Amino acid sequence: MHQGAILCLPVIRQSSVIGVMYLENRLSSSAFTEAKTRMTELLVAQAAISIENSRLVREMKDAQEQIRKSLREKEVLLKEIHHRVKNNLQVIHSMLNLQLPYIKDKQALAVFKDCQTRIYSIALIHEKLYQSESLARVDLAAYFRSLTGNVFLSYGVDEREVKSEIVVEDIHLPINSLIPCALIVNELVSNAIKHAFPPDRPRQVPGKILVALQRGSGGSLVLTVKDNGVGLPEGFDIRRKASLGLRLVHVLARQLNGSLSISSTNGSEFRLEFESRDDGRS
């Protein structure tokens, strides 16, 4: 009667025994030769590695799902923050609006309106971020159209006499660049409405205000606000003789580390060239 053979090999994972491989051959006592035993040990080691890899893949998937869940929660929270900031700014805007009928001084009234448009321009950013699918991207063409439209409405501009044109390339600005750009556009469009088209200006050519954001040379971005109005006074210096709004433009341009150039040929043109850390180019 032949005695069988038994081979027991431990399954080891990270220095711990997680199981035993049990093999039995009842026909031959010499079934497990040294070569076959080494081959079986190799197969058992490979099985242990496969078990470990399977565990790691499962844990990785669980971790990725936790990360996705955490990111979704943070995105919802950030959107809620943008929504609340927008609401708070709109409350301030409405409070100023309620105060307007009680202001009799024209200069004070103009200051109030300027403040309102500045508040609205920032509130609109938070609204667009709240509505956007991605918190990192705002549709700048739509944003500048809304912003310019609000400025026109605020100053009672008849769009049959003065039209706006928005030219924006596929560019996405980080919020630390977007807010200064928005305030610059707000100030320059407001300034054009107030000064570029006086009542005694010839009306043969309709007024036009262009807002453009395009890529310049070397990866820079160029923000342009141009009108076809009466132009700027001779010797105009934005740092000395400008209004508060235009001085604010100068400060914001410095905040962006940008180069601001001004020309007054066939109207006025403000051209700001600056670098953006992330223009979202697709």
NORHU-V898454 format. One record per backbone hydrogen bond with DSSP energy under -1.0 kcal/mol. CO is the residue of the C=O (numbers start at 1). NH is the residue of the N-H. Records with the same first field share a line. If there is no record, write none. Layout:
# NORHU-V898454
CO->NH + NH
This chain:
# NORHU-V898454
5->25
7->23
9->21
11->18
13->16
16->13
19->11
21->9
23->7
25->5
31->33
33->37
34->38
35->39
36->40
37->41
38->42
39->43
40->44
41->45
42->46
43->47
44->48
45->49
46->50
47->51
48->52
49->53
50->54
51->55
52->56
53->57
54->58
55->59
56->60
57->61
58->62
59->63
60->64
61->65
62->66
63->67
64->68
65->69
66->70
67->71
68->72
69->73
70->74
71->75
72->76
73->77
74->78
75->79
76->80
77->81
78->82
79->83
80->84
81->85
82->86
83->87
84->88
85->89
86->90
87->91
88->92
89->93
90->94
91->95
92->96
93->97
94->98
95->99
96->100
99->102
100->103
105->109
106->110
107->111
108->112
109->113
110->114
111->115
112->116
113->117
114->118
115->119
116->120
117->121
118->122
119->123
120->124
122->126
123->127
124->128
125->129
126->130
127->131
128->132
134->137
138->140
139->143
140->144
141->145
142->146
143->147
144->148
145->149
146->150
147->151
148->152
149->153
150->154
151->155
152->157
153->156
158->161 + 162
161->207
163->209
165->211
167->213
169->171
174->177 + 178
175->179
177->181
178->182
179->183
180->184
181->185
182->186
183->187
184->188
185->189
186->190
187->191
188->192
189->193
190->194
191->195
192->196
196->230
198->201
207->163
208->228
209->165
210->226
211->167
212->224
213->169
214->222
217->220
220->216
221->274
222->214
223->272
224->212
225->270
226->210
233->236
237->240 + 241
243->247
244->248
245->249
246->250
247->251
248->252
249->253
250->254
251->255
252->256
253->258
254->257
259->273
261->271
263->269
268->227
269->263
270->225
271->261
272->223
273->259
274->221
279->172
